[in-house]
Amino acid sequence: MTIAVLGPGGVGGLLGGLLARAGTPVVVVARTSTAALIAEHGVHVDSVSFGEFVAHPRAVSRLEEPVDALIVATKAAGLTDALARIETAPKLVLPLLNGLDHIAILRRRFAADSVLAGTIRVEADRPRPGVVVHTSPFLLVDMASEAPSARAGMEALGKTLSDAGVPVRVLDSEAQVMWSKLVRLNALACTTSAFDELLGTIRSTPELRGYLVGAIEEGCAVGRAEGAEDVDPATAISELEMAHATLGSSMQRDIAAGRPPELDAIPGAVLRAAARHQIACPTIERLVEMIQERIAAKVESAESAASEPAS
C-alpha cells in the first residue's frame, strides 16, 4: 500500500517512521517548515520497543498524489487546518485522534464509507519537530467500519501496519472501537491533569482513585447508551491497574508545557454524548472544572511573573 500520514507528532511520527523503516511507500504531510526539516534530516525515533533509529519518509506540505490510505494523526483542534493540505481523495482514511467528533468532520470531507473508526493506544511524544520519543512498550491500533466496501482495505492496511511492527485489530463495531479507548483515556487524562499526578499516585490514593473509578463508570454508562454494549468498568479499571505507575497523559503534558489541552475533544465528547442521553456525569464535570481552575491559575501566575519589574 501507499500510505500518507497527516501530522508527524508523537503518533504520526512514530507510525511514519516505522512504516518507512519497513520499506512501505509512505509520505508525511506537515507544515512547510516541518516537512522541510524531515525531508533533510528524517524522523528520529527513540523507542523502548523499537530502539533508536532515523527513518526517511518522503515529506511534503501538500498531498497532491493518490494514496491507498491516509492516516490522520493531528490534534483535534488542528484537524480543519491540517485537512487543507490534502488535495486528493484517499481510498481509505484512518483517523487516530482523541475523542469522537472528528469522525463526522472527516466523513463530510471524504467519501463517508472510506473513513474508518480508529484508535491507537500508545505513549509517545514529540519534544521537537522530527523527533519522537516512544516511552511505553504498549502499542495497539484498533479499526472498524460499518461499510462492507471498506473491509478489504482495512485488512490490507492492518497487514501493512503489522508488517511494520504495529499490532492491529480489525473489529466489527465502530462504537466499541471508539468508546473502549475513550472511557479509559478520559479517566486517565482528567485525573492526571486535575491533580497533576501520575497514574501510580492516582491509583494508590483513595480519594484520587475514587475520581478515577467514578469517571470510568460514568464514561461506560454513556458508551453503552451510544451503542458500545461491551464497554465495562471492570475491564477499563483492570487495564489501568496493569499500566505502569509512571503513566501520565498527553493532556497533562500539554498543560505543563502551556499548550491548549484537549478538554473539548476528550471529556467534552463524553459530556456531549451524556447530554444526548440525559446521563449525569458529576465526576467528569468536577474534574473538568478542576482542570480549568489549574489552567487559569497557571496563566495568572505567568502573567504576574511577566509583569514584575526586573531587579
Secondary structure, 3 states (H helix, E strand, C coil): CCEEEECCCHHHHHHHHHHHHCCCCEEEECCHHHHHHHHHHCEEEEECCCEEEEECCEEECCECCCCCEEEECCCHHHHHHHHCCECCCCCEEEECCCCCCHHHHHHHHCCHHHECEEEEECCEEEEECCEEEECCCCCEEEEECCCHHHHHHHHHHHHHHHHCCCCEEEECCHHHHHHHHHHHHHHHHHHHHHHCCCHHHHHHCHHHHHHHHHHHHHHHHHHHHCCCCCCCHHHHHHHHHHCCCCCCCHHHHHHHHCCCCCCCCCHHHHHHHHHHCCCCCHHHHHHHHHHHHHHHHHHHHHHHHHHCCCC
